[in-house]
Amino acid sequence: MKVTLRNVVALAGLLGACAAAFADEPAPTPPAATHPPVIAPGAPARATSTPEHFDPSTTDRQVRQAIESLASSDPKIRDAAAQRLIALGSEARRAVFDASRSDSPELRAKAAEILYKLPWYLPDDAPQVRQLLADYGQLNTDRRREVVAALAENKLHGFDALLRLIVEEPSDDVKWAIVSAVRFCYREEILARFRALDTADDSSSAPLLAAAGHAWFIKDQAVAAKLLRRAVDVENDHPSNDQGELSNAFDRLQFMNLLADKHDAMAGLARLRAGRTTPEEGDVPYGVLELFSLHARFGPLAGFEKDLTTYTNYLEDPRLLYCLAKVYERGGQPALAQSMIQGAFLSGIVSAESRRKVGEFLFRQGWSDLAEAEWASILDLDSPTGDYDHANAHFRLAQSAMAREDDAAIADHLQRAMEIHSRAHGQLQGTTEKAIWQDIYWHRLRAARQKNDNAQVLAQLTEILRDEAPLENPDIANDLVPLLHSMGRVAESKALFDKTYTALRAKMDEQPDEPMPRNNLAWLCIRCGQHKTEALELARTASTLIPDNAAFKDTLAEALFETGKASEAAAIERMVVKVRPNDLFLKRQLERFEGAAKAKNPQ
């Protein structure tokens, strides 16, 4: 499956396409090349790229003597030793760091004090890294986070330093920025080094455990789960400013629990998450929303009655009322469930903003009919930001129409949104006018094909192909390449595929470490029946790098199916449907794969 929401206007970055007049998600891209391995704490200093004047034996002896003197009972000797270590600079850093972990409280404290005054680079660091770390110890927390971000962007040598900082940096607030960099790193040689971090120590920081856990996630999810759970528990006991990064540890743990059908464990994590979240004023903590959505989808789970009591102050929120309605619906009480749905709808009548927020929550749960009702009601509201609200309501309604595969409604809502956009001189965010109009023509073409309206099919096809530049939404090519071929327009079909393939291949070559361009190119090839072997290889790689991405797994399943491996495709698609059980397209995919597998191997 292609991962881009341009299918429905990017659908506004997964919710909200117009900024300025219609304003309302994130994609870092990291890093890295092969370097000499970083020696673990306690190992001797590295001897590569050593300045000509440097005498290792002399310096090592001076460092050892100074470290020993730090433990002296004579304050003058201690101070002199500290000055010698500071003068030795980066050459003393490793030994001072080891001393900061000594069993002696006095030595630990003195070494930690010196550590801040030493250069944070090593003699053999690349010049760019040395420059970034030159004044690191004198910077405040926010500035050190900026340095971490800059190191992550240094694809050649930045992770050499980050591997040290995840251990040596005294502030967990800064270490969480390193975790983010590791989570978005897909280079095996880098991840292997973070997997080698010493995580056996009970005093390991939450960020270090999380970084190692994310590095293990693509290799061994059982190991990853243990590390990420330890990170959650440590952070819960000693909270820091994780900048929301711990949420990604929670999400991956929930993904693994979902695949294992451990719904009660999911509820336990949600309660833990709820307890550490500070919501915005008047809002419900994310963990509480997650907990009640779990009761709605799989429950009521153990502890439901207690949760009602614990979180009673939030139960007037329409999102929780909708969840309770689904619980009662599962429990065979449809009249009570319907009454609660009506109450939830009426309680959200306050503003367009509240309707938008409630609809987005419902849509994420797969309750697109309820989400659609919330978004549609925005069109009846008057507000100072009416154009903004109405345009984004139409973009969201196009999204819900996509969930039920109503192409005519998708096109109508997109066109209405664009008319408001044009009238109000809005600024689109995350997409372009041309891309949206191409999507409108495409969905009108699909609607016309369903009605066998050949004249409209030709008219919309002409509009789409009018521009010679590559289509901004390659998903359109997935439809048009086989369509043109079936119409006997073979040369046009080949030209459209080649043009789209070349554009996507160029994006992949620009970002050789990124999984998304690989997935998108694989999806194009496999849906157009071209380069199937290449598509399978690309899909395997993308799915391996981000194993919790359902769309990537669907691409892999499709590639396996098209290369004659229906049973493997069905096994993967079953996992995908478990993650996204309300997706009509994915459910049809599973039926197709399972049918082919059964026909091939009847029992």
C-alpha positions as CSV (number, residue, x, y, z in Angstrom):
1,M,0.0,0.0,0.0
2,K,1.3,3.4,-0.9
3,V,2.0,5.6,2.2
4,T,0.9,9.0,1.2
5,L,-2.3,10.7,2.0
6,R,-2.3,12.5,-1.3
7,N,-5.0,10.0,-2.2
8,V,-7.3,12.4,-0.6
9,V,-5.3,15.6,-0.6
10,A,-2.6,14.1,1.5
11,L,-5.6,14.2,3.3
12,A,-4.4,17.1,5.0
13,G,-1.4,15.5,6.5
14,L,-3.7,12.9,8.0
15,L,-6.1,15.6,9.1
16,G,-6.0,19.1,8.0
17,A,-4.8,20.4,4.6
18,C,-5.2,24.2,4.6
19,A,-3.0,26.5,6.6
20,A,-3.4,30.2,7.0
21,A,-6.9,30.2,5.7
22,F,-7.1,26.5,6.5
23,A,-4.4,25.4,8.8
24,D,-4.2,22.8,10.8
25,E,2.3,15.1,11.4
26,P,6.2,14.5,11.1
27,A,8.9,13.0,9.2
28,P,12.5,13.3,10.2
29,T,15.1,11.7,8.0
30,P,18.3,10.6,9.4
31,P,21.5,9.3,9.0
32,A,24.8,7.7,8.8
33,A,27.7,5.9,7.3
34,T,30.3,3.4,8.4
35,H,32.9,4.4,11.0
36,P,35.4,2.8,13.3
37,P,33.5,1.2,16.3
38,V,33.2,3.2,19.5
39,I,34.9,1.6,22.4
40,A,32.6,0.9,25.3
41,P,33.1,2.8,28.6
42,G,36.0,1.5,30.4
43,A,38.0,0.5,27.4
44,P,41.3,2.2,26.5
45,A,41.2,5.4,24.6
46,R,41.3,4.9,20.8
47,A,44.6,5.5,19.0
48,T,43.5,6.4,15.5
49,S,44.1,9.8,13.9
50,T,46.4,10.8,16.8
51,P,48.2,14.2,16.6
52,E,51.9,13.8,15.9
53,H,53.0,15.4,19.2
54,F,50.8,13.1,21.3
55,D,52.6,10.5,23.3
56,P,50.0,7.9,24.4
57,S,52.2,6.3,27.1
58,T,53.0,9.6,28.8
59,T,49.5,10.9,28.6
60,D,47.9,7.7,29.9
61,R,50.3,7.7,32.8
62,Q,49.5,11.4,33.6
63,V,45.7,10.7,33.4
64,R,46.0,7.6,35.7
65,Q,48.0,9.5,38.3
66,A,45.6,12.4,38.2
67,I,42.6,10.2,38.7
68,E,44.3,8.5,41.6
69,S,45.0,11.9,43.1
70,L,41.3,12.9,42.9
71,A,40.7,10.4,45.8
72,S,43.3,12.0,48.0
73,S,42.3,13.2,51.4
74,D,44.4,16.4,50.8
75,P,42.1,19.0,49.1
76,K,45.2,20.7,47.5
77,I,46.2,17.5,45.8
78,R,42.7,16.9,44.6
79,D,42.5,20.4,43.2
80,A,45.8,20.1,41.5
81,A,44.8,16.7,40.0
82,A,41.6,18.3,38.7
83,Q,43.5,21.1,37.0
84,R,45.9,18.6,35.4
85,L,42.9,16.6,34.0
86,I,41.2,19.8,32.7
87,A,44.5,20.7,31.0
88,L,44.8,17.3,29.3
89,G,41.4,18.0,27.8
90,S,39.8,15.4,25.6
91,E,42.6,13.0,26.2
92,A,41.4,12.6,29.8
93,R,37.7,12.4,29.0
94,R,37.2,8.6,28.9
95,A,39.1,8.1,32.2
96,V,37.2,10.9,34.0
97,F,33.9,9.4,32.7
98,D,34.9,6.0,34.2
99,A,35.7,7.7,37.5
100,S,32.3,9.4,37.5
101,R,30.9,5.9,37.8
102,S,33.2,4.9,40.6
103,D,31.9,3.1,43.8
104,S,33.4,6.0,45.7
105,P,30.8,8.8,46.2
106,E,33.6,11.4,46.6
107,L,35.4,10.3,43.5
108,R,32.1,10.2,41.5
109,A,31.2,13.8,42.5
110,K,34.6,15.2,41.8
111,A,34.9,13.4,38.4
112,A,31.4,14.6,37.4
113,E,32.3,18.1,38.2
114,I,35.4,17.9,36.0
115,L,33.5,16.1,33.2
116,Y,31.5,19.2,32.4
117,K,34.7,21.2,32.0
118,L,36.4,18.8,29.6
119,P,35.9,18.9,25.8
120,W,33.2,16.4,24.8
121,Y,35.0,15.4,21.6
122,L,37.7,12.8,21.3
123,P,41.0,13.3,19.5
124,D,39.9,11.2,16.5
125,D,36.5,12.7,16.0
126,A,35.8,14.2,12.6
127,P,36.4,18.0,12.4
128,Q,32.6,18.8,12.0
129,V,31.9,16.7,15.2
130,R,34.7,18.4,17.1
131,Q,33.3,21.8,16.1
132,L,29.8,20.9,17.3
133,L,31.1,19.5,20.6
134,A,33.6,22.2,21.2
135,D,31.6,24.1,23.9
136,Y,29.1,21.3,24.6
137,G,29.7,21.2,28.4
138,Q,28.9,25.0,28.7
139,L,25.6,24.8,26.8
140,N,22.2,24.7,28.5
141,T,19.8,21.7,27.9
142,D,18.0,23.3,24.9
143,R,21.2,24.1,23.1
144,R,22.6,20.6,23.8
145,R,19.5,19.2,22.2
146,E,20.2,21.3,19.2
147,V,23.7,19.9,19.0
148,V,22.2,16.4,19.1
149,A,19.9,17.2,16.2
150,A,22.9,18.6,14.2
151,L,25.0,15.5,14.9
152,A,22.1,13.3,13.7
153,E,22.1,15.2,10.4
154,N,25.8,14.5,10.0
155,K,25.5,11.2,8.0
156,L,29.1,10.4,8.0
157,H,30.3,10.7,11.6
158,G,27.5,12.2,13.8
159,F,26.4,8.9,15.4
160,D,29.9,8.2,16.6
161,A,29.4,11.1,19.1
162,L,25.7,10.2,19.8
163,L,26.7,6.7,20.8
164,R,28.9,8.3,23.5
165,L,26.4,10.9,24.5
166,I,23.6,8.4,25.1
167,V,26.0,7.1,27.8
168,E,27.8,10.1,29.1
169,E,25.3,13.0,28.7
170,P,24.2,13.8,32.3
171,S,20.7,15.0,31.3
172,D,17.9,12.6,30.3
173,D,16.2,15.5,28.7
174,V,19.0,15.6,26.1
175,K,19.3,11.9,25.8
176,W,15.7,11.6,24.6
177,A,16.7,13.7,21.6
178,I,19.3,10.9,20.8
179,V,16.5,8.3,21.1
180,S,14.5,10.1,18.4
181,A,17.6,10.1,16.1
182,V,18.0,6.4,16.6
183,R,14.4,5.6,16.0
184,F,14.6,7.3,12.6
185,C,17.9,5.7,11.7
186,Y,17.7,2.7,9.3
187,R,21.4,2.0,8.8
188,E,22.2,-1.5,10.1
189,E,25.8,-0.6,11.0
190,I,24.6,2.2,13.3
191,L,21.8,0.2,14.8
192,A,24.1,-2.7,15.5
193,R,26.3,-0.4,17.7
194,F,23.3,0.8,19.7
195,R,22.2,-2.8,20.2
196,A,25.6,-3.4,21.7
197,L,25.1,-0.8,24.5
198,D,25.4,-2.1,28.0
199,T,21.8,-2.4,29.2
200,A,22.4,-5.0,31.9
201,D,23.0,-2.3,34.6
202,D,19.9,-1.7,36.7
203,S,20.9,2.0,36.8
204,S,20.7,2.3,33.0
205,S,18.8,5.5,32.0
206,A,15.4,5.3,30.4
207,P,16.6,6.9,27.2
208,L,19.5,4.5,26.8
209,L,17.2,1.6,27.2
210,A,14.8,3.1,24.7
211,A,17.5,3.7,22.2
212,A,18.7,0.1,22.5
213,G,15.1,-1.1,22.3
214,H,14.4,0.8,19.1
215,A,17.6,-0.5,17.6
216,W,16.6,-4.1,18.4
217,F,13.0,-3.7,17.1
218,I,13.9,-4.6,13.5
219,K,16.1,-7.5,14.6
220,D,14.4,-9.2,17.6
221,Q,11.0,-7.8,18.9
222,A,11.2,-9.9,22.1
223,V,14.4,-8.3,23.1
224,A,13.0,-4.9,22.0
225,A,9.9,-5.4,24.1
226,K,11.9,-6.1,27.3
227,L,14.1,-3.0,26.8
228,L,11.3,-0.7,25.9
229,R,9.2,-1.9,28.9
230,R,12.2,-1.3,31.2
231,A,12.5,2.2,29.7
232,V,8.8,2.9,30.4
233,D,9.2,1.7,34.0
234,V,12.4,3.7,34.7
235,E,11.0,6.8,33.2
236,N,7.8,6.4,35.2
237,D,9.9,6.2,38.4
238,H,12.1,9.1,37.4
239,P,10.2,11.4,35.0
240,S,12.1,13.7,32.6
241,N,11.2,16.0,29.8
242,D,11.1,13.3,27.1
243,Q,9.5,15.7,24.6
244,G,6.8,13.0,23.9
245,E,9.4,10.5,22.8
246,L,8.4,7.9,25.4
247,S,5.1,7.7,23.6
248,N,6.8,5.9,20.8
249,A,8.0,3.2,23.2
250,F,4.5,2.8,24.4
251,D,3.2,2.6,20.8
252,R,5.6,-0.1,19.9
253,L,4.8,-2.1,23.0
254,Q,1.1,-1.8,22.3
255,F,1.8,-3.0,18.7
256,M,3.5,-6.1,19.9
257,N,0.8,-6.8,22.5
258,L,-1.9,-6.4,19.9
259,L,-0.3,-8.9,17.6
260,A,-0.1,-11.3,20.5
261,D,-3.7,-10.6,21.5
262,K,-2.6,-9.4,24.9
263,H,-5.4,-6.9,25.4
264,D,-5.3,-6.8,29.2
265,A,-1.6,-6.0,28.9
266,M,-2.5,-3.2,26.5
267,A,-4.9,-1.8,29.1
268,G,-2.3,-2.0,31.8
269,L,0.1,0.1,29.6
270,A,-2.6,2.6,28.8
271,R,-3.3,3.1,32.6
272,L,0.4,3.6,33.1
273,R,0.5,6.1,30.3
274,A,-2.5,7.9,31.6
275,G,-0.9,8.3,35.0
276,R,2.2,10.0,33.6
277,T,0.5,12.3,31.1
278,T,-0.1,15.9,31.7
279,P,-3.0,16.9,29.5
280,E,-3.7,20.3,28.0
281,E,-6.1,22.3,30.1
282,G,-9.6,20.8,29.8
283,D,-8.5,17.9,27.7
284,V,-8.4,14.2,28.4
285,P,-5.0,12.5,28.8
286,Y,-4.1,10.4,25.8
287,G,-3.7,7.3,28.0
288,V,-7.3,7.6,29.2
289,L,-8.6,7.9,25.6
290,E,-6.5,4.9,24.7
291,L,-7.7,2.8,27.6
292,F,-11.4,3.4,26.9
293,S,-10.9,2.7,23.2
294,L,-9.4,-0.6,24.2
295,H,-12.5,-1.4,26.3
296,A,-14.6,-0.4,23.3
297,R,-12.7,-2.6,20.8
298,F,-11.9,-5.7,22.8
299,G,-13.8,-5.5,26.1
300,P,-15.0,-4.6,28.5
301,L,-11.5,-5.7,29.7
302,A,-10.6,-6.6,33.2
303,G,-10.7,-3.5,35.4
304,F,-13.4,-1.8,33.4
305,E,-15.6,-0.9,36.5
306,K,-12.6,0.4,38.3
307,D,-11.6,2.5,35.3
308,L,-15.1,4.1,35.3
309,T,-14.5,5.1,38.9
310,T,-10.9,6.2,38.5
311,Y,-11.6,8.4,35.5
312,T,-15.1,9.5,36.3
313,N,-14.1,13.2,35.9
314,Y,-13.5,12.6,32.2
315,L,-16.6,10.7,31.3
316,E,-18.5,13.7,30.1
317,D,-16.1,13.9,27.2
318,P,-17.9,12.9,24.0
319,R,-14.9,10.7,22.9
320,L,-15.3,8.6,26.1
321,L,-19.1,8.5,25.7
322,Y,-18.7,7.1,22.2
323,C,-16.3,4.4,23.6
324,L,-18.8,3.5,26.3
325,A,-21.5,3.2,23.6
326,K,-19.3,0.7,21.8
327,V,-18.8,-1.2,25.0
328,Y,-22.5,-1.5,25.5
329,E,-23.0,-2.4,21.9
330,R,-20.5,-5.3,22.3
331,G,-22.4,-6.3,25.5
332,G,-25.6,-6.8,23.6
333,Q,-27.4,-3.6,24.7
334,P,-28.0,-1.7,21.4
335,A,-30.7,0.6,22.7
336,L,-28.4,1.9,25.5
337,A,-25.5,2.1,23.1
338,Q,-27.6,4.2,20.7
339,S,-28.8,6.5,23.5
340,M,-25.2,7.1,24.5
341,I,-24.1,7.8,20.9
342,Q,-26.8,10.5,20.7
343,G,-25.7,11.9,24.0
344,A,-22.1,12.0,22.8
345,F,-23.1,13.8,19.6
346,L,-25.1,16.4,21.5
347,S,-22.4,17.0,24.1
348,G,-19.9,17.9,21.4
349,I,-21.9,20.8,19.9
350,V,-19.7,23.5,21.5
351,S,-17.5,24.4,18.6
352,A,-16.0,23.4,15.2
353,E,-12.7,22.7,17.0
354,S,-14.3,20.2,19.4
355,R,-16.2,18.5,16.5
356,R,-12.9,18.2,14.5
357,K,-11.1,16.7,17.4
358,V,-13.8,14.2,18.3
359,G,-14.1,13.2,14.6
360,E,-10.4,12.6,14.3
361,F,-10.4,10.4,17.4
362,L,-13.4,8.4,16.1
363,F,-11.8,8.0,12.6
364,R,-8.6,6.6,14.2
365,Q,-10.7,3.9,15.9
366,G,-12.2,2.9,12.6
367,W,-15.6,4.3,13.4
368,S,-15.8,6.4,10.2
369,D,-19.6,6.7,10.2
370,L,-19.5,8.4,13.6
371,A,-16.5,10.6,12.5
372,E,-18.4,11.6,9.4
373,A,-21.4,12.8,11.4
374,E,-19.1,14.9,13.6
375,W,-17.4,16.5,10.7
376,A,-20.6,17.0,8.7
377,S,-22.1,19.0,11.6
378,I,-19.2,21.6,11.3
379,L,-20.8,22.7,8.0
380,D,-23.9,23.8,9.9
381,L,-21.9,25.9,12.4
382,D,-21.2,29.6,12.1
383,S,-17.8,30.8,13.5
384,P,-15.3,33.6,13.0
385,T,-13.1,31.1,11.1
386,G,-15.9,29.6,9.0
387,D,-13.9,29.2,5.8
388,Y,-11.1,27.5,7.7
389,D,-13.5,25.2,9.5
390,H,-15.6,24.4,6.5
391,A,-12.7,23.7,4.1
392,N,-11.1,21.3,6.6
393,A,-14.4,19.7,7.3
394,H,-14.7,18.9,3.6
395,F,-11.2,17.5,3.5
396,R,-12.0,15.3,6.4
397,L,-15.3,14.2,4.9
398,A,-13.4,13.2,1.8
399,Q,-11.3,11.1,4.1
400,S,-14.3,9.3,5.6
401,A,-15.7,8.8,2.1
402,M,-12.4,7.1,1.2
403,A,-12.9,4.7,4.1
404,R,-16.1,3.5,2.5
405,E,-14.7,3.8,-1.0
406,D,-17.2,6.3,-2.3
407,D,-15.2,8.0,-5.1
408,A,-18.0,10.4,-6.1
409,A,-18.3,11.7,-2.6
410,I,-14.5,12.0,-2.3
411,A,-14.3,14.1,-5.4
412,D,-17.3,16.3,-4.4
413,H,-15.8,17.1,-0.9
414,L,-12.4,17.8,-2.4
415,Q,-13.8,20.1,-5.0
416,R,-15.9,22.0,-2.4
417,A,-12.9,22.4,-0.2
418,M,-10.9,23.8,-3.1
419,E,-13.6,26.2,-4.0
420,I,-13.5,27.6,-0.5
421,H,-9.8,27.7,-0.6
422,S,-9.8,29.7,-3.8
423,R,-12.4,32.1,-2.5
424,A,-10.6,32.7,0.8
425,H,-7.1,32.8,-0.8
426,G,-6.0,30.1,1.6
427,Q,-2.6,28.5,1.7
428,L,-2.4,24.7,1.3
429,Q,-0.2,22.7,3.6
430,G,1.5,19.5,2.6
431,T,0.1,19.4,-0.9
432,T,-0.5,21.5,-4.0
433,E,-3.5,22.7,-5.9
434,K,-2.4,20.6,-8.9
435,A,-2.2,17.5,-6.8
436,I,-5.6,18.0,-5.3
437,W,-7.2,18.6,-8.7
438,Q,-5.5,15.5,-10.1
439,D,-7.0,13.6,-7.2
440,I,-10.5,15.1,-8.0
441,Y,-10.2,14.0,-11.7
442,W,-9.0,10.6,-10.6
443,H,-11.9,9.9,-8.2
444,R,-14.4,11.2,-10.8
445,L,-12.9,8.7,-13.3
446,R,-13.2,5.9,-10.8
447,A,-16.8,6.8,-10.1
448,A,-17.5,7.0,-13.9
449,R,-16.0,3.5,-14.4
450,Q,-18.3,2.1,-11.7
451,K,-21.3,3.5,-13.7
452,N,-19.8,2.4,-17.1
453,D,-19.9,6.0,-18.2
454,N,-17.2,5.8,-20.8
455,A,-17.6,9.4,-21.9
456,Q,-16.8,10.7,-18.4
457,V,-13.9,8.2,-18.1
458,L,-12.3,9.7,-21.2
459,A,-13.0,13.2,-20.1
460,Q,-11.4,12.8,-16.7
461,L,-8.5,10.8,-18.2
462,T,-7.8,13.7,-20.5
463,E,-7.7,16.1,-17.6
464,I,-5.3,13.9,-15.6
465,L,-2.9,13.4,-18.5
466,R,-2.9,17.0,-19.6
467,D,0.2,17.8,-17.6
468,E,3.4,16.1,-18.9
469,A,5.1,16.3,-15.5
470,P,5.0,13.1,-13.3
471,L,1.7,12.7,-11.4
472,E,2.1,14.1,-7.9
473,N,0.1,11.2,-6.5
474,P,1.7,8.0,-8.0
475,D,-1.4,6.0,-6.8
476,I,-3.2,7.5,-9.8
477,A,-0.7,5.8,-12.1
478,N,-1.5,2.4,-10.4
479,D,-5.0,2.8,-11.8
480,L,-4.2,4.5,-15.1
481,V,-1.4,2.3,-16.4
482,P,-3.5,-0.9,-16.5
483,L,-6.6,1.1,-17.7
484,L,-4.7,2.6,-20.6
485,H,-3.3,-0.8,-21.5
486,S,-6.8,-2.3,-21.5
487,M,-8.0,0.5,-23.8
488,G,-5.4,-0.4,-26.3
489,R,-3.3,2.7,-25.6
490,V,-0.2,0.6,-24.9
491,A,2.3,3.3,-25.7
492,E,0.7,5.8,-23.3
493,S,0.4,3.2,-20.6
494,K,4.2,2.4,-20.9
495,A,5.1,6.1,-21.0
496,L,3.0,6.8,-17.9
497,F,4.6,3.9,-16.0
498,D,8.1,4.8,-17.0
499,K,7.6,8.5,-16.1
500,T,6.2,7.6,-12.7
501,Y,8.8,4.9,-12.1
502,T,11.7,7.3,-12.9
503,A,10.4,10.0,-10.6
504,L,9.9,7.5,-7.7
505,R,13.3,5.9,-8.3
506,A,15.0,9.3,-8.2
507,K,13.4,10.0,-4.8
508,M,14.6,6.6,-3.6
509,D,18.1,7.3,-4.8
510,E,18.1,10.7,-3.1
511,Q,17.2,9.0,0.2
512,P,18.9,5.6,0.0
513,D,18.5,4.8,3.7
514,E,14.8,5.7,3.9
515,P,12.1,2.9,3.7
516,M,9.2,5.0,2.5
517,P,10.5,5.7,-1.1
518,R,11.3,1.9,-1.3
519,N,7.7,1.0,-0.3
520,N,6.2,3.5,-2.7
521,L,8.2,2.3,-5.7
522,A,7.4,-1.3,-4.8
523,W,3.7,-0.5,-4.6
524,L,3.8,1.2,-8.0
525,C,5.6,-1.7,-9.7
526,I,3.5,-4.5,-8.2
527,R,0.1,-2.8,-8.9
528,C,1.2,-2.1,-12.5
529,G,2.5,-5.6,-13.0
530,Q,6.0,-4.4,-13.7
531,H,9.5,-5.3,-12.2
532,K,7.9,-7.8,-9.8
533,T,11.1,-9.3,-8.5
534,E,12.5,-5.8,-7.8
535,A,9.2,-4.8,-6.1
536,L,9.4,-7.8,-3.8
537,E,13.0,-7.0,-2.8
538,L,12.1,-3.4,-2.2
539,A,9.0,-4.3,-0.2
540,R,10.9,-6.8,2.0
541,T,13.5,-4.1,2.8
542,A,11.0,-1.4,3.7
543,S,8.9,-3.7,5.8
544,T,11.9,-5.0,7.7
545,L,13.1,-1.5,8.5
546,I,9.6,-0.4,9.9
547,P,8.0,-3.7,10.9
548,D,5.0,-1.9,12.7
549,N,3.9,-0.1,9.5
550,A,0.7,-1.8,8.3
551,A,0.8,-0.2,4.9
552,F,4.3,-1.5,4.3
553,K,3.2,-5.0,5.3
554,D,0.4,-4.8,2.9
555,T,2.8,-3.9,0.1
556,L,4.9,-6.9,1.0
557,A,1.8,-9.1,1.0
558,E,0.8,-7.9,-2.4
559,A,4.3,-8.4,-3.8
560,L,4.4,-12.0,-2.4
561,F,1.0,-12.7,-3.9
562,E,1.9,-11.4,-7.3
563,T,5.1,-13.5,-7.3
564,G,3.1,-16.7,-6.6
565,K,3.4,-16.9,-2.8
566,A,-0.3,-16.6,-1.8
567,S,0.1,-18.4,1.5
568,E,2.8,-16.1,2.7
569,A,0.8,-13.1,1.5
570,A,-2.2,-14.3,3.5
571,A,-0.2,-14.8,6.7
572,I,1.1,-11.3,6.5
573,E,-2.2,-9.7,5.6
574,R,-3.9,-11.4,8.6
575,M,-1.5,-9.4,10.8
576,V,-2.3,-6.2,8.8
577,V,-6.1,-6.7,9.3
578,K,-5.6,-7.3,13.0
579,V,-3.9,-3.9,13.2
580,R,-6.5,-2.2,11.0
581,P,-9.7,-4.3,11.3
582,N,-12.1,-1.8,9.8
583,D,-10.2,-1.1,6.6
584,L,-12.4,-2.4,3.7
585,F,-9.5,-2.5,1.2
586,L,-7.3,-4.6,3.5
587,K,-10.1,-7.0,4.3
588,R,-10.6,-7.6,0.6
589,Q,-6.9,-8.1,0.2
590,L,-7.0,-10.8,2.8
591,E,-10.0,-12.5,1.2
592,R,-8.2,-12.5,-2.2
593,F,-4.9,-13.9,-0.7
594,E,-6.6,-16.5,1.4
595,G,-8.8,-17.6,-1.6
596,A,-5.8,-18.1,-3.8
597,A,-3.9,-19.9,-1.1
598,K,-6.8,-22.3,-0.5
599,A,-7.3,-22.9,-4.2
600,K,-3.6,-23.7,-4.6
601,N,-3.5,-26.0,-1.5
602,P,-7.0,-27.4,-0.9
603,Q,-7.3,-29.5,2.2
